[in-house]
Amino acid sequence: MAILVLERCYMIMNLLLVLTFVLLHSAHCFNPKRLNVSAVAGDSDWSLAAATFYGLPTGYGTDDGACGYKNAVAQAPFLSMVSAGGPSLYKSGRGCGACYQIKCTSNQACSTNPVTVVITDECGQGCLTESVHFDLSGTAFGAMAVPGQDSQLRNAGVLQILYRKVECNYNGEMVVFQVDGGSNAYYFAALVEYVNGDGEIGQVELKQALESDTWLPMSHSWGAVWKLEVTSPLRAPLSLRLTYLDSGKTVVASDVIPAGWQPGAKYKSNVNFQV
C-alpha cells in the first residue's frame, strides 16, 4: 500500500514539473508587442499595416507629393489628414485619392479611435519592408494619439496600426479638374481631385463639343493626372467621364472645360459619385 501511494505521488510530481515547464516556456515565448490579438480579433474587417510620419510634426507631409495635389493637401477638404502610400497603396498613381480609416492600439499613447486619411503621395524605398505602409503627415499620425500624447506617439518609430479602405465623402464637394500648365490645343492633361466613393480612378475619357457619341480614352500620366494627345485641335467645351478603378461605376462632367480654357486653370464640375 505504501509503495502504491509513493508511485502516485511520484506521478503527480512529474505532472506538476511538466506543467510548470510548459507554462514557463509559453510565458517566455509570448511577445505582446508583435500583435495586439484582442484588437484584431474584435475588428475582423481591419488589416495590419505599418505607419510612420514625414514632414513637420504637425504638418501636411509635403506640397510636392507624387499625386500632384500640391498645396491643396493643407486646405479643406484634406486639412492635412493625408498620407503617402507604399506600392500596395499608391498603385503607380492609381491609388491617389483613396480613403482609409486607420487606428493604432499597439502603444500606450494610442487612442484606438479611427481617423480617415487620403493617399496624396508615394512612399519610396523606406516603405518596402512591410506589405502595407502608410507614411502619414505629422497631423494625421498625431490624430491617432490620446489627446496631449501626440508627441509621445510620434517618438514610437515604425508603428503597427490597423487599417481598412472606406468610401471618400467630401461633404458636398464636386469633382475638380486642374488643367496641366503644358496643355494646348493638341495636348490636354488634367489633375482629378475630390472624387467621392472609391476615390481611385481607373479610366478617364474626353468628349469634344459637337461629338455626341465619341469618347476618347485618356492615358494615365502620373499621380492623379490624365492626358490626351490629338492630331486636330480640340473643340471645347470638353466633357470628361470618370470610371472607378474597381467597381467600374462612371460619372460624367458635361462641358466642364469651357471654350477658351486656360492651361493651369482649375475647373469645378457640378457632379460627383454618390455616397
N, C-alpha and C positions, 0 to 999 in steps of 0.2 A: 504493500500500500504506500509506504514511504517513497519507494522508487518511482511509482506512478505519479505521485504528487511532484516529485523533483523533475520528472520528464516534462510534465505540463508547465511547470514554472520556467523550465529552460526554453520551451517552445514560445511561451508568452514573451520572455525576454528577447528572443530572436526577432519576433514580430515587431516589438517596440523599437528595436535597433534599426530594422529595415524601414519602418515608418518614419523614424527620425531622420534617417539619411535622405529619404525621398523629399521630405518637407524642406530640409536644409538645401538640398540640391535645387529644388524648384525655386526657392526664395532667391538663391544666388543668380539663377538664370533670368529672372524676371526683370525687365528694364522698362519702367513706366514711361520713360521719355521717348521710346521708339514708336509707340502708337497709343493714342487715347482710345482704348477699346470701347469704353462706355459711350463716348461721344459718337463713334462710328456706328455702333450697334443701334443707337437711337435715331440715327439720321441716315436711313438706307439710301436716300437719293443723293447723298453727298459723296464726293470722292476726295482722295488725298492729293495735296499739291504742296509745293514749296513756295515760300514767299520771301522776298527781300524788298528793299526800297532804294530809290535813287533820286538824285537831286537834293534840294533843300529839305530839311526835316519836316517842315510844314508847307512844302511847295507842291508843284504840279508835275514834277518829273522834268520835262523839257518841253519847250515850244517848237522844237525841231525834230519831232518824232517821225517815225517811219510810216505813219499813216497819212501824214500831210495836214493834220488839223491845225497846226501852228498854235497861235496863242488862244485859240478857242478852247483849249483844254482847261484854261484857268477861268473861263467865263461860264455863265449859265448856257445850257443846262448841265454841262460836265462838272463845273465847280471843283476842279482838281481831283475829283474822285475817278482817277484813271490809272491805267496800268500798261506797262509793256508786257508782251507775252512771249514766252519761249516758242519754239517752232510749232508745237501742237496747238497753240492758241493763236499765234499770228497768221499761220497758214499762208505764208508767202504774200501776205497782204489781204487775203480774202477774209481773214478773221477780224479785220478792222471794223470797229463799231459794235462788236458783240458785247453783250452784257452778262456779267457773272455776279452771283452772290458769293461772298467769301466770309469766313469766320475762323477764329482761332480758339483752341481750347488747350493748347499744349504748354502754356506759360501762365504763371500766376497773374500777369498783367492783362491777360486776355479777358474781354468782357463776355465772350461766347455769343454775342449778338451779331447777326449777319449784316453786312453792308454791301452795297452794289457798286461795282466798278465797270468801266468801259475800256476795251482794248483800243489804245490810241498809239501804240509804239511797238517796236520789236526789241526783244531782249536777245542779245547776241551770245557770245561764247560763254559768258558766265551763267547761262541758263540751260546748258546742255546736259548737266549731270542728272537732273530729275526729268521724268517724262512730262510733267506739267509744272511750269514755273511762272509765277506772277512776280514781276519786278514793279512794285507799286510806287506811286507817288508817295512822298512823305506824308501827305494829308490822308491818303487812303489807308496807308499802313497804320498810322496813329488812330484812325477811326475804329480799328478793331480792339482798341485797348479800353480798359476800365477808365472812366474819366479821371484825369490827373496822372495817369500812368503811361501815357503815350511815349514819353522819352525812354522809360524803362523797357517798353516793348521793342522800340527801335534798336536797343542795345542787344537784343537777343540773337542777332546774326541771321542765319537762314532759319526761318520759322516754318514749322509744319502747320498747314491750315487745311480746312475743308472748303470745297467749292462746288458750285453747280451752275449750269447755264440757265439763265432766265430771260424772259422777254424784256426788251427795252421799252420803256414808256417815257417819252419826253414831254408828257403833260401838255398837249395842245400844240407842240412844235410841229411845223410842216417840214418835209424834206427840202434841204437847201443844196444848191449846186454852185460851187465855186469854180468859175472858168479859169483854166490854166493861163498864165501870162503869156505863154508861147502860142496860143491858139490864133488861127487866122481862117480865111475863107476855105482853105483846103485841109486844115488840120484843126480838129476840135478835141479838147480834153477838159475834163471836169472832175472835181472832187465831190463826192457824195457824202452828205452829213445828215445826222439826226434821223436815222431810219428806225422806226418802231419795230417791235416784234423780234424776229430773228436777228436783226442787225447786220447779218452777214449777207452781202450781195454776191450772187453767182453769175449774173449777167446784166448788162445794160445795153439797151438798143436805142437808136435815134431815128426819128422820123422828121423829114423836112416838110415845109409848107407845100400844099397842093398835092401831096402824095398820101392818099388815104389808107393805103394798104401796105406800103413798103417800109418795113423796119430794118434798119441797117445795124448789124451787130457791132458793138464796140469791143475793143480789146482791153484786157486788164493791163494797165501800165505799171503802176506801183502803188502800194498802200491802198488808199480808198479812191484812187484816181483811175478813170477810164478814158480811152482815147479812140479817135476815128480819123483815118486819112481817106480823102476822096480825090477824084481826078477833076471834078467840076465844082465850082463854088457852091458852098452850102446855101440853101434858101431858108431863111428864117421867116416866121418863128419856128423854133425847133421843139419837138416833143421828145421826152425821154421815158422809157419804160424800164422799170427795175424788176428783177426776178430774184427771189430768195435763193441762197445757195443750197439749202437742204430741202425745203418743202416745195419749191417751185412756184409759190404764190407770186402774183405780179401786181404792180400798181403803175398807173400812167400819169405822168405830169405833163398835161397837154399845154403846148405853146409856152413852156416855162422859160425858154431862152428867146427873148423878143427880137424883133427886127432891130438892127442897129446895136446888137450886143457888143460888149467890150471885153477884151482879154483882161483877166484879173478881177472882173466884177463878180459879185455874188448875187444869185437869183433865188428867191424863195418861192417854192411851189405852193399850191393850195391843197396838197394831198399828202397822205402818209398811210402806212399799213394800219389796219385796225388791230387793237389790242384789247 
